[in-house]
C-alpha cells in the first residue's frame, strides 16, 4: 500500500478521486478530524464499497495509511497535495462550506 511520491501526483487522478460525493465527504472528514478509521461512523455505504473509495483516494495520492495492529487509519497528505497543486485542496474544502 504505497502512496505515490508528491512529485508523481497526477491532477486527473486527484480530481477523479475528489469527484465522488462519498470520497469528498471522507476527505472533508479527515480535514476536520485528522485521521479517520477505515469504517468511520455516519458513512452509509457497504464496507466493500468503502474499501474501494479508500483505495482510490490512496492511489491518487490524497491519503496515507497508518497501521496500528489490525486497525488502519487514513490521513490527508495535505502538505504533498499543497506542494504539488497549490490551493487545490483549500478550494475543494472551501466549496463544501458554502
N, C-alpha and C positions, 0 to 999 in steps of 0.2 A: 504494500500500500504506500507507494512513494508519490509524493506530490511533485509536480514539475517545478524546476527552478524558476524563480521570479522572472528571469530574462526570457524564459521559454513560454510564458503565459500567452495564450492566443486570445485576441479580442473576440473573435467569433465564438469560441468555446465559452468564454466568460459570459458573453451576452446571452447565448443559448441557455446556459445554466441559470442565469438570473431571470429568464423569460417565463419560467413556470411559477404559478402562484404559490405552490407548496414550497418549492425551493426558496423563493423570495421570502416567504414567511420564516423559514428556517434561518436564512441569512439575517433577517431583521432581529430574530430572537437572539442569535449569537452576538450581534452588535450591541444589544441591550444587556444581555446576561453574561457575556463572556463565553464560556464553554457550554456545550449542550450535550446531553446524553443522546445515545442513538435512537431512543424511543421517548422523546420529550412529551410531557403532558400537554393535552389540548390539540394534538395533531391527529386528525381523524382520517387516517389512511391506513390500509393494510401494511403490516410490517414489511412484507416483500417489496411493496411499492416504495415505502420509506427508505429501505436499503438502497434501492435504485436511485432515489433522489440524492442520498448521501454520496453514492458513487460518482454521480455526475458532477456534483459540487467539488468533490476531491480531485477528480480527473481534470477538471477545468482549472484547478489551482486555487479555488476560492477558500477551501478549508484545509486544515491539517488535523490529523487524528492522533490522539494520545491514548495509549492503553494503560489501564490500571487493573491488573488482574484480568478478569474476563470482560470488564467494562471498557467501553470506548467512549472517549469524549472528543467532540469536534469543536474546533475554534476557527474563527475567521483568520485568514492570512492578510490582515489589513495592511500591514507595512509593505508586504510584497505587492499587493494589488495597487496601493498608492504609489509605489515606486515605478511600477510598470505603466499604470493608467491613472495619472494624477487626476483626482477629483471624481472619478467614475463611481466609486463606492459611496462617497458622500452624496452625490447626486441621486443615486438609486435609493439610498436610505432616506434622504430628504423628501423624495417623492411620496414615500409611504406615510409621511407625517401630515400631508395636505388634507 
